[in-house]
Amino acid sequence: MNDVFTNLGIDPGVLLILLLVLEVFLVLAVFIMSARMRKLNARYTSFMKGQDGSSLEKDINKRMGKIDKYAQNFGAIDDSIMVLQETLQKTVHKYGIVKYDAFDDVGGKLSFVLALLDDTDSGFVLNAVHSKENCFLYIKEIMKGESYIMLSNEEVEALRIAKRYGNDDLIDE
């Protein structure tokens, strides 16, 4: 046997050391794989604890049924959201208020203008003019941000504030 290794030019001692290193490496690999297998087995046991294959299948089917039900409801929810968005565009939700003194002899800024608009800047301007004896209310229709009736300075300011309502990123002019 020595002749075989000698003919190949390999020292039998070196070959023995290489085989021992390879054996140590393989033993370490077996221990590492064994540890991984125990860990995987523990996870599997934990996952399957208290359930057999059929009950797990029932649970998965039950959850899939719920997912299908939710998917069907999403269409109805999307339709409802569209209706709400269309309705919201038509509602009055932008406003502007300006308080002022209508007459020199009446102080305290008891007169005011209230502008109420929807998304298309349509709505109305309500002007409440307060004097010592009376209070007068005037309403003017607004269509797309414009009035066919001449507006006072206070009404113009209230309309400007209402048009910009919700646009905090705009800089005051």
Residue pairs with C-beta under 8 A, 6 or more apart in sequence:
2 12
5 11
5 12
5 15
48 56
51 59
88 119
89 118
89 119
89 120
90 118
90 119
91 118
92 116
92 117
92 118
92 123
93 118
93 119
93 165
94 116
94 117
94 118
94 119
94 121
94 123
94 162
94 163
94 165
94 166
95 114
95 115
95 116
95 117
95 161
95 162
95 165
96 113
96 114
96 115
96 157
96 158
96 159
96 160
96 161
96 162
96 163
96 164
96 165
97 112
97 113
97 114
97 115
97 158
97 161
98 112
98 113
98 154
98 155
98 157
98 158
98 161
99 109
99 110
99 111
99 112
100 109
100 111
100 112
100 113
100 154
101 107
101 108
101 109
101 110
101 111
102 110
102 111
102 129
102 130
102 131
103 131
103 132
105 132
106 130
106 131
106 132
110 130
111 127
111 128
111 129
111 130
111 154
112 127
112 128
113 125
113 126
113 127
113 128
113 152
113 154
113 155
113 157
113 158
114 125
114 126
114 128
114 158
115 123
115 124
115 125
115 126
115 142
115 155
115 158
115 159
115 161
115 162
116 123
116 124
116 125
116 126
116 162
117 123
117 142
117 145
117 159
117 162
117 163
117 165
120 144
121 142
121 144
121 145
121 162
121 163
122 142
122 143
122 144
122 145
123 142
123 162
124 139
124 140
124 141
124 142
125 139
125 140
125 142
125 147
125 151
125 155
125 158
125 159
126 137
126 138
126 139
127 137
127 138
127 139
127 140
127 152
127 154
127 155
128 135
128 136
128 137
129 135
129 136
129 137
129 138
140 147
140 149
140 151
140 155
141 147
141 148
141 149
142 159
145 159
145 163
147 155
147 159
151 159
164 170
